[in-house]
């Protein structure tokens, strides 16, 4: 009888050890990665006087919407920024082969940039090769 319980215990431990406990990206982890990336940026300098008006930094984040995760390996979050020009960016997360989540790039959000689409597009292009761990 002890052998049965011992075998059952070993099988249970192995089963729980094999489960992927990190399938979904948590909202808290995503927000930390987003704020980390935003904190490293200040005003976009490439557009002269317009660059001073369009901010991309942690202080200008007005909201981070709940994560959208349609697959086990990709998730997105829409982040709205409030500055002289309001705009939104899509932050894209991917899970690597080691099952760790990374913020990998920014995306365009249709109809959210108003007159500043050129600046927003430039910020997106400048942030296409990110690898910020979301944990």
C-alpha positions as MATLAB code, in Angstrom:
seq = 'XXXXXXXXXXXXXXXXXXXXXXXXXXXXXXXXXXXXXXXXXXXXXXXXXXXXXXXXXXXXXXXXXXXXXXXXXXXXXXXXXXXXXXXXXXXXXXXXXXXXXXXXXXXXXXXXXXXXXXXXXXXXXXXXXXXXXXX';
ca = [
       0.000    0.000    0.000;
       2.884    2.379    0.783;
       4.288    1.738   -2.680;
       1.012    2.789   -4.296;
       0.948    6.049   -2.347;
       4.629    6.646   -3.074;
       4.152    6.075   -6.816;
       1.066    8.262   -6.820;
       2.998   11.024   -5.011;
       5.891   10.862   -7.488;
       3.501   10.977  -10.460;
       1.685   13.959   -8.945;
       4.918   15.871   -8.403;
       6.094   15.143  -11.937;
       2.734   16.203  -13.359;
       2.756   19.549  -11.580;
       6.405   20.092  -12.493;
       5.613   19.550  -16.173;
       2.763   22.049  -16.209;
       3.514   25.413  -17.762;
       2.594   27.844  -15.006;
       3.627   30.851  -17.117;
       1.238   30.427  -20.054;
      -0.433   33.768  -19.535;
       1.277   37.089  -19.083;
       0.087   38.886  -15.968;
      -1.191   42.441  -16.174;
       1.219   43.501  -13.436;
       4.257   42.115  -15.286;
       3.195   43.772  -18.514;
       2.707   47.142  -16.820;
       6.158   46.982  -15.225;
       7.782   46.313  -18.617;
       5.774   49.100  -20.287;
       6.696   51.625  -17.606;
      10.315   50.507  -17.774;
      10.492   51.206  -21.518;
       8.613   54.496  -21.199;
      10.879   55.621  -18.359;
      13.936   55.388  -20.602;
      12.485   57.847  -23.118;
      11.805   61.548  -22.857;
      10.579   63.864  -25.573;
      10.965   62.764  -29.179;
      13.803   65.000  -30.477;
      13.482   64.319  -34.214;
      10.726   66.793  -34.996;
      11.984   70.170  -33.849;
       9.411   72.155  -31.935;
       6.783   69.418  -32.381;
       9.098   66.999  -30.585;
       8.797   69.052  -27.426;
       5.031   68.681  -27.498;
       4.741   64.930  -28.030;
       5.907   63.013  -24.960;
       6.772   59.356  -24.649;
       7.660   58.838  -21.005;
       6.304   57.206  -17.856;
       4.734   60.431  -16.569;
       2.611   60.873  -19.682;
       0.954   57.419  -19.480;
      -2.734   58.068  -18.874;
      -3.930   54.440  -19.010;
      -2.812   50.905  -19.688;
      -5.707   48.817  -20.910;
      -6.086   45.137  -19.957;
      -3.919   42.692  -21.879;
      -5.241   40.962  -24.973;
      -3.801   37.497  -25.283;
      -5.144   35.406  -28.138;
      -2.335   32.815  -28.195;
      -0.007   31.234  -25.647;
       2.983   33.076  -27.117;
       1.776   36.612  -27.915;
      -0.009   39.331  -25.984;
      -0.678   43.025  -26.558;
      -1.604   45.990  -24.396;
      -2.955   49.339  -25.554;
      -1.306   52.259  -23.742;
      -2.657   55.788  -23.940;
      -0.399   58.798  -23.465;
      -1.531   62.303  -22.524;
       0.638   65.195  -23.537;
       0.196   68.225  -25.791;
      -0.839   65.618  -28.396;
      -2.729   62.565  -27.083;
      -1.833   59.259  -28.717;
      -1.880   55.510  -28.099;
       0.610   52.740  -28.782;
       0.214   48.989  -28.849;
       2.897   47.203  -26.813;
       3.564   43.698  -28.136;
       4.817   40.856  -25.930;
       6.179   37.473  -27.036;
       7.111   34.360  -25.084;
      10.513   32.894  -25.957;
      11.553   29.257  -26.113;
      12.463   29.344  -22.401;
       8.855   30.369  -21.627;
       9.790   33.894  -20.523;
       7.734   36.871  -21.638;
       9.436   39.831  -23.341;
       8.199   43.192  -24.555;
       9.477   43.052  -28.131;
       8.077   46.012  -30.059;
       5.532   48.787  -30.333;
       2.662   48.935  -32.782;
       0.448   51.543  -34.400;
      -3.107   52.055  -33.156;
      -5.361   53.238  -35.991;
      -7.038   56.606  -35.434;
      -5.362   57.520  -32.152;
      -2.588   59.905  -33.134;
      -4.422   62.867  -34.682;
      -1.965   65.379  -36.187;
       1.048   63.626  -34.697;
       0.973   60.379  -36.744;
       4.410   61.042  -38.210;
       5.946   61.342  -34.770;
       4.130   58.266  -33.478;
       5.255   56.292  -36.530;
       8.847   57.383  -35.878;
       8.638   56.232  -32.238;
       7.310   52.865  -33.383;
      10.138   52.468  -35.893;
      12.723   53.375  -33.255;
      11.371   50.675  -30.902;
      11.062   47.621  -33.134;
      13.874   45.586  -31.594;
      13.109   45.675  -27.896;
      13.768   42.767  -25.552;
      12.524   43.837  -22.133;
      11.807   40.988  -19.728;
       8.267   41.092  -18.328;
       8.334   39.507  -14.893;
];
